[in-house]
Amino acid sequence: MFPRTIHRQDGIFLSQHCLIPLAAKYPFTNSLASPVGVVRVSAASTPREGSKEGVTDAAGTKGSGTTARGRRLLKVREEKRKREYDRVHNYPPWAKVLEEACKNDEEMRAVLGDSIGNPELMRKRVEERVRRKGRDFQKSKTGSVLAFKVSFRDFNPTDSYIWFELYGSPSDRDVDLIGSVIQSWYVMGRLGAFNSSNLQLAHMSMDFDPLYDVDKGMKVIPSSFHDIGDIEFQDNWGRFWVDMGTADYLAVDVLLNCLTILSSEYLGIQQVVFGGRRLGDWEEGMTDTDFGYKNYKI
């Protein structure tokens, strides 16, 4: 009896004697059983190299297909998206205003520098700039349109404080400005400038060449300042002690004239007080710069 011939779908005839070695060499997934003796042969499907498809564990469930590096990258992307969301939705409005101002303001760009995008650093840069140069970035005229008040409290011209209240804590620039004005006023008083006994030209007409009597000026009793203290600031209050000596009250008029222009053009002054020992929240002996104390050496 001849060996049974088996017909494959691809048209190749195999004998039954060849089936065992053939099955051992090629592991087919389909069995050779067929009702009509036709053996269907198909190669076992194997996953392509490098492909994640078909990866199964021992239980036959499909794996996640992710790696540690992929999970790290995913975490970085999520954190980046969160930062971007916070920047757009939680960014302080004042920081956005400063960023917009930098587009047209070179001085503002110089102040902020590389702090743009970091609100805390931006705040520190602006506070430092305000402390050094004042609050206005563009205005050249930074005074007040309101006239300051003037009052006297038991004023003794030979032993009294002169006080002035500003609209805010002075910057270093404001302290230097006020200090230079008071120092100039004292130098003039020390040299006898405020002597009302020798005002020869004050009430003379300048239509014709006036005559000045030098001998009369030499015979006038001298009047000059004796001493002055340093200018001190606590927050928005400032004061200095003065001994006007034999100088006339003309010195007070001259000082008020100077402070009037200073207040209207450069820094606002709310009031000037002649005399008194303690005004506002002034604390005697407090010289800590961390609490708003500043001074100017005369």
Secondary structure, DSSP 8 states (H G I E B T S, - for coil): ----EEEETTS-EEEGGGHHHHHHHS-BSS-S--TTSEE---B-----TT--TT-B-TTS-B-----HHHHHHHHHHHHHHHHHHHHHHSS-HHHHHHHHHHTT-HHHHHHHGGGTT-HHHHHHHHHHHHHHH-S-SS-S--S-SS--EEEEES--TTSEEEEEEESS---HHHHHHHHHHHHHHHHHHHTT---GGG-SSTTS-SSS-----HHHHHHS------EE--EEEETTEEEEEEE-TT--THHHHHHHHHHHHHHHHTS-EEEEEEE-S--TT--TT---GGGTEEEE--
